[in-house]
Amino acid sequence: MRRWLAIAVAIAVGVTWYSILPASSVTLSPGDGRVPPVRGAIHVHTRRSDGTGTVEEVAAAASRAGLQFVIFTDHGDGTRGSDTPVYRSGVLCIDAVEISTNGGHVVALDLPQTPFPLGGEAGDVIEDVRRMGGMSVAAHADSPRRQLRWTDWSVDVDGLEWLNGDSQWRDEDWGSIGHAILTYPFRRAATLATLLDRPDDLMSRWDTLLQTRPLVAIAAADAHARIGPGGDPYGRSFSLHLPAYEQVFRTFSIALPQIQLKRDAREDARSVVDAIRAGHVYSTIDALAAPGRFLFTASSGSHRALMGDALPIDGAVRLNVESNAPAGSNIRLIADGKTIASGGPPTLEYEAASSPAVYRVEIDVANAPGTTPIPWIVSNPIYVGGRAMPDSSKAPTISETRSVYANGSVADWRIEKSARSEATLSAAPAVDGTQLLLRYGLGGTLAEGPYVAAVIATGPELTRFTGVRFTARSIQPMRLAFQARATGNDRRWGKSVYVEQMARTVTIAFDQMLPLGDATGRPVLEDVRDLLFVVDTVHTQQGASGQVWLDDISYVK
C-alpha cells in the first residue's frame, strides 16, 4: 500500500511539475521559399566590461542559437575605438559601445574612435555621436532602475530599445521569479520569455515621438551572463553566469529582411548597421514561435515602401502585412498610435486615407506571457506622406548685450584647478586685439577629479540677462564646460559646448543649464557670483594637455 501511495505521490508531483513548465516554442513553417531574414542580437556585453564571456564564447553561443550576427556594446566613452568586424563561429561580430550619460545610457553604433571622451549630459552625447557619424539608441529606456532609465526625451536620439532583456524581469513579483527559477533548468528560453511584458508606457511614448521625428525601435538583449547579489549584473562581485548568452539569444532577436550576408565581414557589417539605421528591422520573440517571417509594405500610385521607408502620397494608400504567424494569432495595424485594423494570418490588407500617418505593426500570439501580453513581432514604421523631422533652425534672438571680455587684460580673471593639474591664463594676440588663452594639463588620478577653470566674478547686472554668448576654439576637438556658480556652497549649473580648431560662436541660455553639485532646478541668477570655463575629465582624457582660446564674452538677452 505504501509503495502504491509513493508512486501516486510521485506521479502527482510529476504532473504538477510538468504543468508549471512554460510552453515550448511553436515550430513554424519556414514560408514560401523566400530567403529567410538575417537574424541577430544587439546590446551584448563581454569580459571587456561587465559581461562574463569572451567575444569568441559569445559568438559560439550565438551560433548555437541560430543567429547570424551579434553587436557587442561594452561600456566605454568612445575613445577606445571599435574592433574590426570579423566572423567567429560563423557569426558576424560587430563592435559598438554603450556610453553612460547623466540622463541614461546610449548605445552608439557606427561610431569611429572619438577624439575626446563622450559623457555628461545626454543631449551632448547624442550631438557628438551624430556629429561623428554614428547612430544613438536610448538603452533600457524604461528600466525600473532609476540610474539606468532614459530621462531626456527632448533630445533627438535616433532609436530606442522597446524591449531590454535586463530590464524586463526587474518588475516581476517574487512568485514569478520563483517560478522562473524552478523551470529555467528545463525550458530555458521559454522560461525567460515568461518574464516579458509589453511595455505599454514606452510604446505609447514611441508612438508620440514618431509624430515629430523618425525613431527606430529594437529589442535589445543586454546580455551579461551574470547575475549577482540583489540581481545586479554590474560590477565584479560574486555572481552566477545566468542567464546564459545562448538562452538569451534563443528568447528573442532582431531580423533584417532586406539584406543578405556575403561572408565579407566589413561589407556585411556595413549592410547590417545600415539596415538598422534605416529602420529595416523587426523584433521577434522566438521563444514563443520560430522561425518568424514578416513582410510589411505600403503603396500609393507607383510608389512602394518597406518598413522604415517614407512613402509619397499619390492616390489611395494600401498597406499589406504578410506573416507565418501561428494559428490563433492577431495582426494589428497601428496608425499614429491607434489600432485601425486587425485580423488573423497569413495576410492583412488595408486601404487607408490619402493623408500623412505613421503606420507600424504588432502581431500577438495566443497565450503570450505578460500583464499586457508581449507581442510576438514588433515592426518599425512606414512613414506615409514623409518623415516628420525635428526643427533645428531655432536661432536665438538677441536684443541687448553687455560685454564681459573683449580685448584687454586678464586682470579680472583667475585660475582654479585640482591639486595636480596645471593651468595658465593670458591675453594672447588676435587679429583685431587680444583674446583669452587658457593652457591646461589635467594631472592626478581620476579619483582626484582633475580639472582646470578660468573664472570671472559676475556683477548685479547679470540678473538682467537671459544667457551668455562667447567665441571659442581649441587646439583639438573637445568639449568645454560653461558653469555658473553660487557662493557659499556647491550650487552650480552647467552646459558643455563642442569646440574645435575653427572658432565657434556659442549662445547658452541660462534656462538651458542643468544643476550640478548641490544645485536644483535652473540657475538662480541672484545667487550666481562666478562664471567658469572648465576643462575636466568628463570630456577630456586624464593626463591630457591643450589650449583653449576665448573671446567676445557677453551677457545677452
C-alpha angles and dihedrals in degrees: 000000000000090000092054090045091052090049091049091049091048091050091048091049090047093049091046092048092048091049092059094053113108116245117269119246114281110244109227132200108261091235139240101332097279117142107270117245120262107255130200150140131256131198103038127160129209137183087285086082127355103328125101103223133074120238088256093052093048092049090051090051090050090050091053089050091053098250124146100202142021126197111209117209108181115175117270146121100252097260095102094065126218126286116245112266112261140171115243122177086352092301123118108236115206122184124220134147141241112220125198117225135174089257102045138296126307124208105210118200127189091015119154120215105291123229092224136021116279114223145101119073118026093231092054092052092048089050092050094046090052093044090055093048101258135129120242124212124187103234125218086352096184099033115158085225106090094211092056100041119106108245109171110069091161091080119087100248112176098222147000137214103243087183126030120184095211095048101046099072095046095081094050121112122242091258092061093044091048090050090051092051090054096048103034096085090057106036105016107172091036089053092051089051091058088067093059125102132176104259096227098181093048093047090051090050090050091052090050094049091049088067089064105034144354112275126181117217123203139173107241125202097206084194120183102152084222134109120171140173110329090011093285114150093187128095130023103279124123112302145162118242093239141169092028119232092242093055093048088051090050092051099063140343144178121249130209108199099178103059139065125206118234100190091252101122098205095044093043093049088053090052093048095048093043090052092052092046090051093051092245089141138098132187127234131191095220094182087070099046135345153232091024119201122192138169125181119184139164132195138188121177107318093339124101130185136190129205109302094023133111117238121208112222114242105156127311117012115224123190125194132188124190125183143155090225114158122263112281093034124133124218111208122196110204125198120190090339098313128102107240102170139013140176146143126285152295093050141005120191126187136175110212134194116277093249135102117281141144113242128192137159138232123185119204123200127204118270094010113167126247142080082262100024115251112247115244093218130021118186131199118245135272108218106218110199093018135295121296108236128204117255108250097169099088103132114177118244113227121200102167137021136188118197119237097173130003114148119322132089135315093242094120094048132081138187126240122185146156116269099264099033123096131215142163130189123203142160105254125195117264133183092263102025131308138328135194116265117198114192114191144179120186109218135176133042124310088251088063091059099232114217145143127201139188106218135193128179118241127224133219090270090074091083091064093063137071103210151344130262125196143156118235141173135170139201090249135013111283146134120260119200120222114200139181115207132197118216127249098030144030097279108138137154125203150184126183126216132198115244132180141165092291110074115249128196110218132189118200118190113214090230089059091061118101128216121267130183111356095344126116133193120356127334116293097219094195088063099042112109105162139041116206135194103203137193112192142152094268087080105009129060119252110262094021123139132195149128134267125192120206127188144159095028111181143162109240141188 
